[in-house]
Amino acid sequence: MTSPLQTLELTLWHPATRYDRDLMDATFAPDFHEFGRSGRRYTRAELLDAAPHDFTATLHDFTEHPLSDTITLTTYISELHTPQGPERANRASIWDGASGHWQIRFHQGTPS
């Protein structure tokens, strides 16, 4: 069974939902930022304004680590399918549910 946070993480990895600006505006917390697999830092505005591109990805070993009643750390391995072969990364996200709905506040990808 897929948890609500796993479902939200999956929306970040499917082009049909990832480039839905209204959905991402509701999903990214106002102070959201990301350290990408490349090491580059991304702001909320950069990700909301990103040009759509087609990709396929799968998530493995998804785990939730509650840090408080309203904050949860999720970890997993992403596998991005590219013409050059798969790109795997260790991923971590911090989700905040204090507002009554989950928003992602931080995300990091590290090559694995």
C-alpha positions in Angstrom: 0.0 0.0 0.0 1.3 3.4 -0.9 1.4 6.1 1.8 0.3 9.7 1.2 3.9 10.9 1.3 5.0 8.2 -1.1 2.2 9.3 -3.5 3.4 12.9 -3.1 7.0 11.9 -3.9 5.8 10.1 -6.9 4.1 13.2 -8.2 7.5 14.8 -8.4 8.7 12.0 -10.7 5.9 11.9 -13.3 5.9 14.6 -16.0 2.1 14.8 -16.0 2.1 15.9 -12.4 5.6 17.4 -12.0 4.8 20.2 -14.5 1.3 20.9 -13.1 2.1 24.3 -11.7 -0.9 24.5 -9.4 -0.1 21.1 -7.9 3.6 22.0 -7.4 2.7 25.4 -6.0 0.6 23.6 -3.4 3.3 20.9 -2.9 6.4 23.1 -2.5 6.5 25.0 0.8 7.2 28.7 0.6 10.8 28.2 1.8 11.5 25.0 -0.3 14.9 24.4 -1.7 16.8 21.5 -3.2 20.3 20.2 -3.5 20.2 18.2 -6.7 22.0 15.1 -7.7 24.5 17.3 -9.5 25.2 19.3 -6.4 23.4 22.3 -7.7 21.1 24.3 -5.5 17.5 24.9 -6.8 15.0 27.4 -5.5 11.3 27.0 -5.4 10.9 29.6 -8.1 13.4 27.8 -10.4 11.5 24.5 -10.0 8.1 26.0 -10.5 9.3 27.7 -13.7 11.3 24.7 -15.1 10.5 23.9 -18.7 8.7 20.5 -19.1 10.7 17.6 -20.4 9.8 13.9 -20.7 11.4 11.4 -18.4 10.8 8.1 -16.7 11.8 7.2 -13.2 11.2 4.6 -10.6 11.6 4.8 -6.8 13.0 2.0 -4.7 13.3 1.4 -0.9 10.9 4.2 0.1 11.0 4.7 3.9 9.4 7.3 6.2 11.1 8.6 9.3 8.8 10.7 11.5 10.7 13.5 13.2 7.7 14.9 15.0 3.9 14.8 14.8 4.0 17.1 11.7 7.5 16.6 10.2 8.6 13.5 8.3 11.9 12.6 6.6 11.5 10.4 3.5 14.3 8.5 2.0 14.5 6.4 -1.2 16.6 5.5 -4.2 15.6 7.1 -7.5 16.3 5.5 -10.8 16.0 7.9 -13.7 15.9 6.0 -17.1 17.9 7.8 -19.7 19.2 6.8 -23.2 22.7 6.5 -21.7 21.4 4.1 -19.0 20.0 4.4 -15.5 21.0 7.2 -13.2 20.6 6.2 -9.6 20.6 8.6 -6.6 20.0 8.4 -2.9 17.1 10.9 -2.1 15.9 12.6 1.1 13.0 14.9 1.5 11.6 16.8 4.5 7.8 17.0 4.5 5.8 19.4 6.8 2.2 18.7 7.6 1.6 21.4 10.1 -0.7 23.4 7.8 -3.1 20.5 7.5 -1.7 19.2 4.2 1.8 17.9 3.4 4.3 20.3 1.8 7.9 19.5 0.9 10.4 21.9 2.5 13.7 20.4 1.5 15.0 17.8 -0.9 18.5 16.4 -1.6 19.8 13.9 -4.2 23.2 12.3 -3.9 24.6 10.0 -6.6 24.7 6.3 -5.5 
